[in-house]
Each structure stands twice: as structure tokens, then as C-alpha cells.
């Protein structure tokens, strides 16, 4: 079936536009109706498996919550948890701590969609898919002087497609430790759009764990962050177990004088494809970026990283470093990495690098010679490779057993 037909049928399956997201829904649907799904001619989607993308649209939308039977690890006492049910009543269990409140309608109207629009992505399919299908919005304000932890969990539903939309406004001076977990099930699909606005002097530590867990599960996630001056944003992400996943973090330093730290890991096996397309743009002077993206591909799988950094003339004295380090565990696996640096400012320090390698025979031989069997030797080497990313997650994140899954699944 042609992608245009699949897209048309998917649009026809959506409920009528309505509610406070009516305008957003109309924008997404009108674009998809006119442009349709991407093709190999679209540079941003050139390496994507479009057959897997089309299958993303083939699942029916959720119409009730009868299948919400997920069981989660017990949360820490000092970490509040929100579980999102992508339905007319999106929040199953919410207990907002003092210092976090819902945005009012005026605040939503003033902010919704503006951050992702400022990223200026041509033919922004990932965003339009979410705009077209999201029916509800979780919109929260983190008040100034807040200094606590929050966990947001979004489970999949077997045999169904879900769309979620989140907006966070973090007021000046607040500190937030945010952990988001996406989980997949058999024959499921997720589409997330997350916008976060950091006011001046905000410190946000953001962990994102995305675990497909089962076969034929798909995920598309767009994360758009706007940083004001003197804000600090740390993003640590893991993507693993999805048959098809596309992750698009976009960070805009709107006035300079901000710091961004990014460490990402994606791990594929079988015939999976996981792609990360990042964009970091500096809109003022004295901005800082430290970005590390890691990938591990085994069997017939495919990892993609496209990292774009934009430094216009007004972003003098920018310091930006981007490194892509990749590990191939099979001769038939593929890893594509593409740094894109657009630097106009002349007083900057910008570096980038990319490597693709295999587990070192010398390191493996050393461990075997010390009496460690081959299975544990490989596990130790992989854990060491992952540690540069996973060590930044809070201890409470370990309850999701992602480390064990990363090691076990790659070795199968």
C-alpha cells in the first residue's frame, strides 16, 4: 500500500478536531493531508526505514483504557510519579507536590507549540504526526525555588497506537530532577511531543529511558527545550528494544549564557532501527555545549545519529563539543553518523569527532586470561562502554532494570 494511502487512512481514523488543542490538531492534519509522509528524497529521512514508519501508522488508536495493566517498580519516597494514560482522561495517578501546578488556559495558549516551532525544521513530520493525533495535554508549571524530583511514566498498550503531549514551564531559580520512562509492548506504537521552557537560572537534570521491550514496537519522540540565560540543562537518554524508533532532541539557547550537557545511548539488535537526530542552536554569546552520543549495533540492526549544531554571528564565544562513539558487534550491522556544524560566529571553540569500532580483542583476551569466561568478559566490556552514559542516571532509575536488558539482549 502506498504511503500516501496509509497516511490518508490514518487521518480518516482520527476523531474530529476539538478542545483546546483544536488549532494544533488542524495544523498537523492539514500539513499531512497536503504533504503526506516523507520519502527518500527528504534528507532528514533518507536513511530511515520508511516501511517501518508506515507500519507505525497501521495500528488503531486507543479508544478506552481497559488494556492499561502495566506494573511498574515501586517509586522512591522522595520522587513523585505521574502515569499518563493517553485517553480522554490522560492522568491515571497524579499527586503533584507543593511547587508544581497545572498551567491555566491563558498560559497554555501563550506557550503551546512555540518552542518546537522555533526549531525551524523543514517538513517536520514527527511534530505534525503528534499535533494531528494528540487529544490531551499535560501542562505543568514548576514554581521558583522548587528543588525536588519528578517521574513521568508513559506505557504502551498492546496492539494500539498512542500519542502524548507534554509542556513544562520551569520558573526562574527552580531546580528539577526529571525522569521520564517510555515502555513498549508487542505490536504497539508511541508518539511523544515534549516541550520544556527553562527560565533564567533554572537547573534541570533530565533522564529519559525509552525501552521497547517487546517485538514490533515503535516510538517517535520529539523533545524541544528552550533555555534562558544562566540556565543549566543536562539530558541523559537511553533508547533500546524498539523495532523502529526516531528520537529528536532540539535545544535552543535563546539568549546565550547557558550550559547544555547531553549524553545519549542507543542499542539495537535483530533488524531494529533506532535513530537520533539532534539540533542545538545558540542564539546569544557565551553558550556552552558538551554532547556525547553512543551507539551499539548487533546482528542486522541499524543505528543512526545526525547531530546538528548552529552557531550564528550573534553567538560569539560559544564553546561546543560533540562526539559520536559507536560500537559494531556484527559485520552485518550498520551505524551511520553525521555531524553538521554551521558556524558563522568567528570567536568560538567548536570541536566534533566520530568513531566506529569493535570490542577490543586485547581487552577481551586480558579478561579471558584472568579466568573470566567469555560471557562475563563481554558483559564487563559492554558495561564499561555503557557506563559513561548510565552512570549519570539517578539510583532510582536502576529499578527499571535497563542495564540488565542492555547486556542480555545484545548478547542474544
C-alpha positions as CSV (number, residue, x, y, z in Angstrom):
1,X,0.0,0.0,0.0
2,X,1.3,3.5,-0.9
3,X,2.4,5.7,2.0
4,X,0.0,8.4,0.8
5,X,-2.9,6.0,1.1
6,X,-1.7,4.8,4.6
7,X,-1.4,8.4,5.7
8,X,-4.9,9.2,4.4
9,X,-6.5,6.2,6.1
10,X,-4.7,7.1,9.4
11,X,-6.0,10.7,9.2
12,X,-9.5,9.4,8.5
13,X,-9.4,7.3,11.6
14,X,-8.8,10.3,13.9
15,X,-11.7,11.8,15.8
16,X,-12.9,15.3,14.8
17,X,-10.7,18.2,16.0
18,X,-11.8,19.8,19.3
19,X,-10.9,21.1,22.7
20,X,-8.0,23.4,23.5
21,X,-5.7,21.6,21.0
22,X,-8.2,22.1,18.1
23,X,-5.9,24.6,16.3
24,X,-2.8,22.4,16.8
25,X,-4.7,19.3,15.5
26,X,-5.9,21.2,12.5
27,X,-2.3,22.4,11.7
28,X,-0.9,18.8,11.9
29,X,-3.7,17.3,9.8
30,X,-3.7,19.9,7.1
31,X,0.1,19.5,6.6
32,X,-0.1,15.7,6.4
33,X,-3.1,15.9,4.1
34,X,-1.1,18.2,1.7
35,X,2.4,16.8,2.0
36,X,1.9,13.2,3.1
37,X,4.6,11.0,4.6
38,X,8.4,11.6,3.9
39,X,10.3,9.9,1.1
40,X,13.9,9.1,0.5
41,X,14.2,12.5,-1.2
42,X,13.8,14.1,2.2
43,X,17.3,14.5,3.6
44,X,16.2,14.1,7.3
45,X,14.5,10.8,6.4
46,X,16.9,9.5,3.8
47,X,18.3,6.7,6.0
48,X,15.0,5.9,7.7
49,X,13.3,2.6,7.1
50,X,10.1,4.0,5.6
51,X,8.3,0.7,5.7
52,X,8.7,0.6,9.4
53,X,7.4,4.2,9.6
54,X,4.3,3.3,7.5
55,X,3.6,0.4,9.8
56,X,3.7,2.9,12.7
57,X,0.5,4.3,11.3
58,X,-1.2,1.0,10.8
59,X,-2.2,0.4,14.4
60,X,-5.6,1.5,15.7
61,X,-5.8,4.5,18.1
62,X,-6.6,3.8,21.7
63,X,-10.3,4.4,22.5
64,X,-10.5,3.1,26.1
65,X,-8.2,2.3,29.0
66,X,-9.2,-1.4,29.5
67,X,-5.8,-2.6,28.5
68,X,-3.9,-0.5,31.0
69,X,-2.4,-3.3,33.1
70,X,1.2,-2.3,33.3
71,X,3.0,-3.0,36.5
72,X,5.8,-0.6,37.5
73,X,8.6,-0.7,40.0
74,X,7.9,0.9,43.4
75,X,8.8,4.6,43.3
76,X,11.1,6.2,45.7
77,X,9.6,8.1,48.6
78,X,11.3,11.4,47.6
79,X,10.2,11.1,43.9
80,X,6.6,11.9,42.8
81,X,5.3,9.8,39.9
82,X,2.8,10.7,37.1
83,X,1.4,7.9,35.0
84,X,0.0,9.0,31.7
85,X,-2.9,7.2,30.1
86,X,-3.3,8.6,26.6
87,X,-7.0,8.9,26.6
88,X,-9.7,11.5,27.3
89,X,-8.6,11.3,30.9
90,X,-4.8,11.2,30.5
91,X,-3.7,11.0,34.1
92,X,-4.3,7.7,35.9
93,X,-2.4,8.6,39.1
94,X,-1.1,12.0,39.9
95,X,0.0,13.6,43.1
96,X,1.6,16.9,42.4
97,X,4.0,18.0,45.1
98,X,3.9,21.5,46.5
99,X,5.6,23.8,44.0
100,X,4.2,22.1,40.8
101,X,0.8,23.1,39.5
102,X,-1.2,22.9,36.3
103,X,-1.0,25.7,33.8
104,X,-4.1,27.7,33.2
105,X,-5.7,28.1,29.8
106,X,-4.0,31.5,29.1
107,X,-0.6,30.2,30.0
108,X,-1.1,27.2,27.7
109,X,-2.3,29.5,24.8
110,X,0.8,31.7,25.3
111,X,3.3,28.8,25.2
112,X,2.0,25.8,23.4
113,X,3.8,24.9,20.2
114,X,6.1,28.0,20.2
115,X,9.3,26.2,21.3
116,X,9.0,23.4,18.7
117,X,8.1,26.0,16.0
118,X,11.3,28.0,16.8
119,X,13.4,25.0,15.8
120,X,12.6,25.7,12.1
121,X,12.7,22.1,10.9
122,X,11.5,21.7,7.3
123,X,8.7,19.2,6.7
124,X,8.6,18.4,10.4
125,X,6.8,15.1,10.1
126,X,7.4,13.9,13.7
127,X,5.8,17.0,15.1
128,X,2.9,17.1,12.7
129,X,2.0,13.4,13.4
130,X,1.7,14.3,17.1
131,X,-0.2,17.5,16.5
132,X,-2.7,15.7,14.3
133,X,-3.4,12.9,16.8
134,X,-2.9,14.2,20.4
135,X,-6.2,14.9,22.1
136,X,-4.9,16.0,25.6
137,X,-2.0,17.9,27.0
138,X,-0.2,17.6,30.3
139,X,0.9,21.2,31.1
140,X,2.7,21.8,34.3
141,X,4.5,24.8,36.0
142,X,7.4,24.2,38.3
143,X,7.5,27.1,40.7
144,X,10.6,29.1,41.6
145,X,12.7,27.8,44.4
146,X,11.4,24.3,43.8
147,X,14.1,21.6,44.3
148,X,12.6,18.1,44.1
149,X,12.3,15.0,41.9
150,X,9.5,14.0,39.4
151,X,8.9,10.9,37.4
152,X,6.7,10.7,34.4
153,X,5.8,7.2,33.1
154,X,4.2,6.5,29.7
155,X,3.3,2.9,29.0
156,X,2.3,1.4,25.6
157,X,-0.8,-0.6,25.0
158,X,-0.5,-3.9,23.1
159,X,-2.0,-3.7,19.6
160,X,-2.6,0.1,19.9
161,X,-1.1,3.4,18.9
162,X,-0.9,6.3,21.4
163,X,0.1,10.0,21.2
164,X,1.1,12.1,24.2
165,X,1.9,15.8,24.6
166,X,3.7,17.4,27.5
167,X,4.6,21.0,28.3
168,X,6.7,22.1,31.3
169,X,7.3,25.7,32.3
170,X,10.1,25.9,34.9
171,X,10.2,29.2,36.6
172,X,13.4,31.2,37.4
173,X,15.6,29.7,40.0
174,X,13.9,26.3,40.2
175,X,15.8,23.0,40.3
176,X,14.2,19.9,39.0
177,X,15.4,16.3,38.7
178,X,13.1,14.8,36.0
179,X,13.0,11.2,35.0
180,X,10.8,10.0,32.1
181,X,10.2,6.4,31.2
182,X,8.6,5.1,28.0
183,X,7.8,1.4,27.8
184,X,6.7,-0.6,24.8
185,X,4.6,-3.8,24.3
186,X,4.1,-6.2,21.4
187,X,2.7,-4.5,18.3
188,X,2.5,-1.1,19.9
189,X,3.3,2.5,18.8
190,X,4.1,5.7,20.7
191,X,4.4,9.3,19.5
192,X,5.6,11.9,22.0
193,X,6.0,15.7,21.8
194,X,7.6,17.2,24.8
195,X,8.3,21.0,25.2
196,X,10.2,22.4,28.1
197,X,10.8,26.1,28.8
198,X,13.6,27.0,31.2
199,X,13.5,30.5,32.7
200,X,16.8,32.2,33.9
201,X,18.9,30.4,36.5
202,X,17.0,27.1,36.2
203,X,18.8,23.8,36.7
204,X,17.2,20.8,35.1
205,X,18.6,17.3,35.2
206,X,16.6,15.2,32.7
207,X,16.8,11.5,32.3
208,X,14.9,9.7,29.5
209,X,14.6,5.9,29.5
210,X,12.9,4.5,26.4
211,X,12.5,0.7,26.4
212,X,10.7,-1.1,23.6
213,X,11.0,-4.4,25.4
214,X,8.8,-6.4,23.0
215,X,8.8,-7.2,19.3
216,X,7.2,-4.9,16.7
217,X,7.1,-1.8,19.0
218,X,7.7,1.7,17.6
219,X,8.4,5.1,19.1
220,X,8.7,8.6,17.7
221,X,9.7,11.3,20.3
222,X,10.4,15.0,19.8
223,X,11.9,16.9,22.7
224,X,12.1,20.7,22.3
225,X,13.8,22.7,25.0
226,X,14.3,26.5,25.3
227,X,17.0,27.7,27.7
228,X,17.1,31.2,29.0
229,X,20.3,32.9,30.2
230,X,22.2,31.3,33.1
231,X,20.2,28.1,32.9
232,X,21.8,24.6,33.0
233,X,20.2,21.6,31.2
234,X,21.6,18.1,31.5
235,X,19.9,15.4,29.3
236,X,20.8,11.7,29.6
237,X,18.9,9.3,27.4
238,X,18.7,5.5,26.6
239,X,16.8,4.0,23.6
240,X,16.7,0.3,23.3
241,X,14.4,-2.6,22.3
242,X,12.3,-0.8,19.7
243,X,11.8,-2.3,16.2
244,X,11.7,1.3,15.0
245,X,12.5,4.5,16.9
246,X,13.2,8.0,16.0
247,X,14.3,10.5,18.7
248,X,14.7,14.2,18.0
249,X,16.1,16.3,20.9
250,X,16.2,20.0,20.0
251,X,17.7,22.6,22.4
252,X,17.7,26.3,21.7
253,X,19.7,28.6,23.9
254,X,17.5,31.7,23.4
255,X,19.8,34.4,24.7
256,X,23.2,32.7,25.3
257,X,24.9,32.5,28.7
258,X,23.6,29.0,29.2
259,X,25.0,25.5,29.5
260,X,23.9,22.2,27.9
261,X,25.1,18.7,28.6
262,X,23.9,15.8,26.5
263,X,24.8,12.1,26.9
264,X,22.8,9.6,24.8
265,X,22.9,5.8,24.2
266,X,21.1,3.8,21.6
267,X,21.3,0.0,21.4
268,X,19.9,-2.2,18.6
269,X,19.7,-5.9,17.7
270,X,17.9,-8.2,15.2
271,X,16.6,-5.9,12.4
272,X,15.8,-2.9,14.6
273,X,16.5,0.7,13.6
274,X,16.9,3.5,16.1
275,X,17.8,7.0,15.0
276,X,18.8,10.1,16.9
277,X,18.5,13.5,15.1
278,X,19.7,16.3,17.4
279,X,19.7,20.0,17.0
280,X,21.4,22.6,19.3
281,X,21.2,26.2,18.3
282,X,22.9,29.2,20.1
283,X,21.0,32.5,19.9
284,X,23.4,34.5,22.0
285,X,27.0,34.7,23.3
286,X,28.9,32.6,25.9
287,X,26.9,29.4,25.4
288,X,28.3,26.0,26.3
289,X,27.6,22.5,24.9
290,X,29.1,19.1,25.8
291,X,27.5,16.3,23.7
292,X,28.3,12.6,23.6
293,X,26.2,10.2,21.6
294,X,26.9,6.4,21.8
295,X,25.5,3.6,19.7
296,X,25.8,-0.2,19.8
297,X,24.5,-2.3,16.9
298,X,24.5,-6.1,16.6
299,X,23.1,-8.7,14.2
300,X,21.3,-7.0,11.2
301,X,20.3,-3.8,13.0
302,X,20.9,-0.1,12.2
303,X,21.8,2.9,14.3
304,X,21.7,6.5,13.0
305,X,23.0,9.7,14.5
306,X,22.6,13.1,12.9
307,X,23.9,15.9,15.1
308,X,23.4,19.5,14.0
309,X,25.0,22.5,15.8
310,X,24.1,26.0,14.7
311,X,26.3,29.0,15.8
312,X,25.1,32.2,14.2
313,X,27.1,35.5,14.2
314,X,25.5,36.7,17.4
315,X,26.7,33.6,19.3
316,X,30.3,34.8,19.9
317,X,32.5,33.0,22.5
318,X,30.4,29.8,22.1
319,X,32.1,26.6,23.4
320,X,30.7,23.5,21.8
321,X,32.0,19.9,21.7
322,X,30.2,17.0,20.0
323,X,31.5,13.4,20.0
324,X,29.9,10.3,18.4
325,X,31.3,7.0,19.6
326,X,29.9,3.8,18.1
327,X,30.4,0.1,18.6
328,X,29.7,-2.6,15.9
329,X,29.1,-6.1,17.2
330,X,28.3,-7.7,13.9
331,X,29.6,-7.4,10.3
332,X,26.1,-7.1,9.1
333,X,25.0,-4.3,11.4
334,X,25.1,-0.7,10.3
335,X,26.0,2.6,12.0
336,X,25.6,5.9,10.2
337,X,26.8,9.1,12.0
338,X,26.7,12.6,10.5
339,X,27.8,15.7,12.4
340,X,26.6,19.0,10.9
341,X,28.3,22.2,12.2
342,X,27.0,25.5,10.9
343,X,29.4,28.1,12.4
344,X,29.1,31.8,11.4
345,X,30.5,33.4,14.5
346,X,34.3,33.8,14.4
347,X,35.2,33.8,18.1
348,X,34.2,30.3,19.1
349,X,35.7,27.0,20.2
350,X,33.9,24.2,18.5
351,X,35.0,20.6,18.1
352,X,33.5,17.3,16.8
353,X,34.5,13.7,16.3
354,X,33.1,10.4,15.3
355,X,34.4,6.8,15.7
356,X,33.1,3.4,14.8
357,X,34.9,0.4,16.4
358,X,34.5,-3.1,17.8
359,X,35.1,-4.7,21.2
360,X,38.9,-4.8,21.5
361,X,40.4,-8.3,21.2
362,X,43.2,-7.3,23.6
363,X,40.8,-6.3,26.3
364,X,38.8,-9.5,25.8
365,X,41.9,-11.6,25.8
366,X,43.1,-10.0,29.1
367,X,39.9,-10.8,30.9
368,X,39.8,-14.4,29.5
369,X,43.4,-14.9,30.6
370,X,42.4,-14.0,34.2
371,X,39.9,-16.8,34.3
372,X,36.8,-14.9,33.4
373,X,34.5,-16.8,30.9
374,X,33.6,-15.3,27.5
375,X,30.0,-14.4,28.5
376,X,31.1,-12.4,31.6
377,X,34.1,-10.9,29.8
378,X,31.8,-9.5,27.1
379,X,29.3,-8.2,29.7
380,X,32.1,-6.4,31.6
381,X,33.3,-4.7,28.4
382,X,29.8,-3.6,27.4
383,X,29.0,-2.3,30.9
384,X,32.2,-0.3,30.8
385,X,31.2,1.1,27.4
386,X,27.7,2.0,28.7
387,X,28.8,3.4,32.0
388,X,29.8,6.8,30.5
389,X,26.0,7.4,29.9
390,X,24.2,5.3,32.5
391,X,26.3,6.5,35.5
392,X,24.5,9.9,35.2
393,X,21.1,8.4,35.9
394,X,19.7,8.6,39.5
395,X,19.9,5.4,41.5
396,X,16.1,5.2,41.5
397,X,16.3,4.6,37.7
398,X,18.1,1.3,38.2
399,X,14.7,-0.2,39.4
400,X,13.7,-0.3,35.7
401,X,16.4,-2.9,35.1
402,X,17.6,-1.2,31.9
403,X,21.2,-2.2,32.5
404,X,20.4,-5.9,32.5
405,X,18.3,-5.6,29.4
406,X,21.1,-3.7,27.6
407,X,23.6,-6.5,28.3
408,X,21.3,-9.5,27.8
409,X,19.5,-8.5,24.7
410,X,22.7,-7.6,22.8
411,X,24.3,-10.9,23.5
412,X,21.3,-13.0,22.3
